[in-house]
Amino acid sequence: MLDLYFDAEQHDFYFGSEELGRALDVTDLVPDSEFAPFLEEWTPPAEPAAPGADPGKTEPADHDDAWEKPTRPPAPWSVFRGVRPLTFASDVVACVLAAVGTSASGLFAVTFTGALVVLFSTRRLYRSRLNLSVLDDLPAILGQWIIATTLTVVATSLAVDTQRWLADEPHPETYFPLVALALIVLGRSIAYMVIRRARAARRVSHRTLIVGAGQVGQQLAATFADHPEYGLNPFCFLDPKPSNSEETQLPILGKPRELARILQENSIHIVVVAFSGIREEEMVRIIRTCDRLETELFVVPRLFELHHVEGDMDTVWGVPLIRLRRSTYRSWTWPVKRVIDVVASAAALLVLGIPMAVLALLVRLDTGPGVIFRQERVGVDGKPLTVLKFRSLRPADEQESDTNWSIEQDPRLSTLGRFLRRSSLDELPQLFNILRGDMSVVGPRPERPHFVSVFQGRYRSYNARHRVPCGLTGMAQVHGLRGNTSIEERARWDNYYIQNWSLWLDTKIILRTLGQVFARSGG
């Protein structure tokens, strides 16, 4: 059995067997009460009991399972993208018809259409919505139309005969934007009418789960049933403390912690959270579960009677709903990250090829055969991967390498090994991991399976960091969380990175990492 000890003098902790401690001449290590849970034999949390299981059995600890891979097919295209392709197509067709009808120049028409589509996208005029009204869209449409027209005139002024703009006689480029605007409004009106009628006839209707069986939840269930034009078919309730269940219009299928199972078993792709006694950590779990299972999530704001409807909010018969966007790592820009990973890792290997060869030779002279150290780590979706590193010490055996926590004053570290670790140069072979797709340049650092098992039992949100590929560097590392530092704080920073990911955030982390490497402040 492996034990965890704390070295008060070195302010490091040691995880290993008593025999290894004697071999390393570590004699003043004492147990630390903060890490007491690690001193016991650890077993993974049990899975939630299946329906019909023995109720007398002890309920397992409720740990976050947000990193698990979805186990159901994707939602039908109409759930998330039904409105988007129709409105996009109607706008493009409107511009084409306007160009043909006014005989506008091809350059002018293409430039205007492209600018308008981009502006509409940035203004989120192609987002899916419950309440469809062209009058609600009209202010935004007019604003973006003015900008698109101005940009098109400026961009094509050199190519289009400017004398025609100054002359008194009419010309196509004058009428084209006006005709396009009229046709866009008409096309969207028709598209919205088609969608509303399809919803009202239940041809497009999506099973909806309501979290909270209180007064607001009951009101929403009745509204969804009485007004099918919203496309929501009320199916069931979830409630943490069901009361008066005999009075509910819909069955209460369980508690919030059972959300994933109920969504998968009943093919539900829309969740609405009404007022209920949900704790904050349960709400976080609901959001992550819906995101993982590609489920649309709406939340009724508190004091909604006083809430001003704006932005991406929807309304259902006078009740505002806040649509929670999917995580940024599921956006269209995420594949760009992979392209950057391939280009950056390939370029780095070309530039650093000779220095890495020199380091490999020095490691060979210092530690003997086995320059590259291979170790199993846990990657995205909990899948194992083999991480490559320059060897900085020789572990007593493979089992100790997999279950021994890194310590700064390990006697097996040579001068070269200590330098490699402090400067993080021992991580350079992981560029090959990035190139073949096992890792990313930026992401949560991968951990060994043994410690993942330990940490997921102790820290609620630890598993959520496995939602994205692991990285060579990460948000936790640039904040100094390396080696013997708080695991809880590392997980908090990793999850912050995932929720707030952007290409610029990756750039900032890379720049800060390079600064730390050059300052020899790596862990």
N, C-alpha and C positions, 0 to 999 in steps of 0.2 A: 504493500500500500504506500502511496506517495503522500507526504505531509507537507504542509506549508508552514514556514518559519519566518520570523522577522529579525533582521540584524539591526539592532538599535544603533550600533556604532556607525555602520555604513549607510544606514537608512535605505536598505534594500531588503527585499524578501526573497526567500529561497524555496523552491518547490521541487522536492525530490525525495529519494529514499535516504534512510539513516546511513546506509553503507556509503552512498555517494558523498554525503556530508563529511564522513570521516576521511574519505579519500581526498577530499578537497581541503582538509584541515580546517573545516568550519566548526568550531566548538562552542561558540558563544551565541548560537541561535536559539531564540525562545519563541513559543507560539504567540501570535498576535490575536487579540480578541476580535479585532475588526474582521479578520479573515476566518473566523471560527467555522462558518458554514463549509469552508473548503476542507476542514480537517476530518469530515465525515465522508463515508463512501457515498458518492453521488449517483443518482439514477435519473434518467430523463423523465420529465413530467409525463404522466399518462395522458392518453387521448381522451377527449370528452366521451362520456358514456353514450352509446348508441340508443336510439329510441327503443323502449321496452327493456332496457337493461335493469339489473337488480337495483332498486332504489336504496337498498340498505348499504350499498358500497360507498366508500368515501369518495366525495367529489374531488377530482384532480385539481391541482393548482391551475389557475387561469392565466396562462402565459400568452404573450403576444405571438401570433403565428403569421404575421404579415408577410414574411419572406417566402412562404410556401407558394409553389407554382399553382396557377389556376387549374382546376380539374373539370372544367366544363367548356363547351364550345363558345366562341365569341357571340356577343349579342347580335341579333338581326340588324342588318344595315339600317333599317328604318328607325331603330331606337335612337341612335346617336346622329346619323347622317341623312335622315329622310328629308329634312328641310333644306339642308345645305346644298345637295346637288341640284335640287329643283330650282332654288333661288339663283344659284350660280348659272345654271343653264338658261333660265329666263332672262337674266341680265345680258349674257353674251348674245343670245338670239335677238334681243331688243336692239343691241348695238349693230349687229349685222344687218337687220332689217332697216335700221335708220340709215346706215351707210349706202345700202342699195337704193333706198327710196330717194335719198338726196344727192346721190352720185358724188359723195365726198371722196377725196383722194384716199387711196389705200393707206398711205403713211399716216395721215391725220386720223383715220378711223381706227387703225391698229394701235396707235399711240394712246388715243383717248380710251379705248376699251381696256388696254393693259393697265393704264394708270387708274381707271375707275375700279377695276377688279381688285387691284392691290390695296387701294384706299378703303374699299368696302371690307376687305378682309381684316385690315388693321383696326377698323371701327367695329369689327365683329358683327357685321350685318349678315353674315352667312352662318351664324350660330344656330343650333337647334333650339326651338322654343315651344312652350306649351300654348301661350296666348299669341296668336298670329293676327297682326293687323298692320296693313300698309300705312295707315295713318300714324301709328306709333313709329314706323321707320322713316316717315317722310322728312322730319327735321335733319336726321343724320344723312339721308340720301341727298338732300339739297346741299348740305355743307360739303360733302365729298364731291358732289357733281361740280360745284364751283371751283374747288381746288383742281380737279382733274381737267376741267376746261382750261383753266389758266396755265397749268403745266403743259398741256398739249399745244396751246397757242405759242408759248415761249419756245418749246422744244422743236416745233416744226416751222418756226417763222423763217428760217433760212432756206428751207426746202420748198415751202409753199410761196407762191407769188404774192409778195406783200402788197403789190399795187392793187390786187383784187380786194384786199382787206380795206384799203383806203378809198376805193372807188364807190360810187353810188349804186352801181348795179348789184343785184343779189348774187351770192356765190354759195356753193354747197356747204362750205365749212362754217358759215354763219348759222345755218339751220340744223346742221347735223346734231350738235349737242342738245338742242331743244327737242328735236324729234326723239333722240335717244332717251332723254329724261322722261318724256311722256310714255314711251313704249316700256321703259323699265318699270314705271309705276303700274301700268296696265298689266304687264307680265307678272309682276309680283302679286297683284290682286287676284289674278287667275290662279296662280300657283297656290296661294294661301287658301282660296276657295276649294280647290281640289283636295288639299290636305285636310281641311276641316270637314268636308263631306265624307272623306274616307274614314276619318276618325269617328264621326257621328254614326256612320253605318257599321262601326266596329270592324271594318276591314283592316284598319290600323289601330290596334289597341294593345297596350302592354300591361302585363301583370304588375301591380304596384303593391309593395309592402309598406305599411305605415308603422313607424316606431312610436309607441305611445298611444294607449287606448283611452285617453282622457277625453275631455270635452272637445278640444281642438282636433284631435285625431278622429273622433266620431264625425265632427263637422266636415273634415276633409273627405272622409270615406263617403259621406252622403253626397258631397259636391261632385266627386269623381263619378259616382254612379248616375247622378242626375244630369251631368253635362259631359257626355262622351266626346264632345268636340275637342277636349283637351288630350284625348288619346290615352288616358290613364284608367286602367281597370282595377279597382280595389280588390285585393285578393285576401290579405290577412293582416293581423296586428302582431307586433312584438311589444312586450311591455315588461320592464324589470320588476314591477310589483302589480300584477294584474288584480284588479278589483272590479266587482260587479260584472264579471265576465259574461253572465247570463244576459246582460243588457246590450252587449256589443253587437253591431251589425255583422261583423266579420269574426271568424275564429281567431283566437290568440294562440299562435303556434309555438310560442316559447319566449325566452328571454333574449336580450341583445347579444349575449355571449354565444348564442346558437345561430347567429345571423348567417354565417358562411354555409352551414349545412342546409338551412332552409332555402337560401337563394339557389343553391345548386340542385336540391331535390325538386324544386317547384319551377325552375326556369324563370326566375324573377330577375328583371334587369333594371328596375326603378325602385328606389327607396326614398321615402319621405319621412323626415324626422319631425314629429310634432312635439309639443310640450310633454315631458315625462320626467321621472325621477332618475335620469341617466347621470351617472358620475362622469367626471371629465375624462378619466382613463378609458371608460367604456365608449365615450363618444369618439375618442381618438381611434379606438379599435374598429368602430363602425366605419369611420372614414377610410381607414387603410384596407379594411375588408372589401368595401365597395370599389375602391381603386384597383385592388388586386384582381377582383372578379369582373372588372369592366362593367360596373353597375353605375347608372346615373344616380346622383344623390342630391336631394333637395332638403333644405332645412327651413322650418318656419321660424322667423326671428322672434325673440322675446318682445313683448309689447308691440306686436305687429300692427295693432290699431293706430299707433302713433308713428309708424315707420314710413318714411318717404321712399317710394319706389323709384329706383334709378339703376343705371348701369345694366348689369347682366341679370337683374332680378326678373322673375316671372310673377304673374298674378293669376290666381285661380279663384274666380268668383269673389274678388275683393280681398283675398288672402294672399299677401306677398310670400314668395318662396325664393330663397337664396340658393342658386345652383352652385355647388362646390365644383370648381374645375378639377380636372384630373391632374395628377402630379406632372410637373414640368418634364420629368424624365420620360414621360410617355408622349411628349409633344413631337411635332414634325422635325424639330431641330436636333432631337436626340441622335438620329443616325449620323448627323454631321460629326458628332463626337467620335464615332468609330472611325470615320475617314481621317480625322485629325490624329487619332491614336496611331493608325497605320503609317501615315506620313511622318509623324514625329518620331516614332520608334525606329522606322527605317533610316531616317536622316541621322538620328542619334547614333545608331549602330555604325553608320558609315563614318561619322565624324570621330566617334570614340573607339573605333575598332582597334587602332594601334595602342592607345592607352589601356584598353581592356586587356589586350594581349600582354602588355608589360605587367599589369597587375596579376594576371593569371600566372605568369612566370614567377613573380615574387611570391605568390601564394604557394606555388609548387615547391619552391626552395624553402619556404618557411614551415609548411605543414606536411609536405610529402605528397603522395598520390591523392587523387580525389580533389581537384581544384574546385569543381562545381559541386555545391551542396544542394541536394534535392530534398524537399520536404513537402508533405501533404498539408494543404490548407483548405479552408472552406470558402467557396466563392459564391457567385450569384445563385439565388434560389437554393442555397445549401448544397450545391454540387461540389464534390472534391476536385481540387486541381493540384498539380505539382509545381511548386514555386522554386525558381532557380536563384541561387546566391553564391557569391564567392565564399569559400570556406574560411571562417575566421578562427575556429577552434575545432578540436576533435572531441565529440561527445563520447562518453564511456560506452554507450550502446545506442541503438536506434530508438528503443523505447524511451530512454531518458531524453533524447533529443525531442521527441514528440510531446513529452509531458513535463519538461523542465522549463521553468520560466526564466527568461533572459535576465541576467544580473550584470551590473556594470563592472564589478570587481572580480569576475570569474578568473581563478588562477590559470585556467587553461588558455586564456587569451594571451597571445603574443603581442609584441609592440605593433607589428603590422596589423594583426587582427583587431586590436583596440582602435587603431587609426581608421581601418575600414569601417568599423561600426560607428565611430564618432562622426565620420564624414558621410556616412550612408553610401559609400562607394561599393560596399558589399552587395547592394541591391541592384547594381547595374545589369547583371544577367537577366533580370526580370524584363528587360526590354524585349527579349525573345518571347516571354509570356504575353506581352502586349501585342507584339506583331502577329502572333498566331491566334489572338482573340480570347485568351484566358483571362486577361486583365485589361485595365484601362490605365492611362497615364495618371488620372486623378480619380479617386474613389476611396471608400473605406479600406483600410489595410486588412488583408486576409489574416485570419487566425487559425491555429491548429485545431483539429476536431475535438481534441480532449478539452481544451479551454472553452471552445464554443459550447460544449455540453455543460460545462460548469457555469459559464456566464449567463447562458439563457435561462438557467434555473434561478439565478440571483437577480438579474436586471430585466425588468419588464419589457423594455423596448430594444433589447440587444439584438433580437432576431430581425427586427425591421431593417437593420443596416445591410441585410443580404438581399435587398430588393434590386440592387444595381451591381454591376461588375465591380470587383475589388480593384484597388489602384496601387500604383507605385508610391504615391503620396496622397495625402488627404487633408481634410479640414482639421481633424484632430491633431495631426502631426505638425501643421504649421502653427498651431496654438500651444506647442510645447508638450503635447500629451504623448510621450514616448516612454518605453521602458516601464519603470515602476511608477505609474501614474494611475489616476482614477479611471477604472473601466466604465463607470457610469457616465463620466464626463466625455469620454471618447465616444460612446454610443450616442450621447446627446448631440455632439458636434457632427457625427456622421449622418444622423437623421436630419439635422438641420441642412446639411449639404444636399441631401437627396430632395428634400422638400423645396429648396430654393435654388436648385441647379440652374445654371446658365453657362453659356460658353465664356462669358466674361468672368464668372466666378472661377471656372477652371483656370483661366489665364492668371488671375490673381494668385491662386494657390501655387501654380507652377513658378511664378516669379518669386514668391516668398520662400518656396522650397529651395530654389537656386541660391537665394541670398543666404539661407541657413547653411547650405552645403559649402559655399565659399567661405563662410565664417566658421566652418568646422564646428557647427553646433548641432549636427545630426545626432540621433539617438543611437 
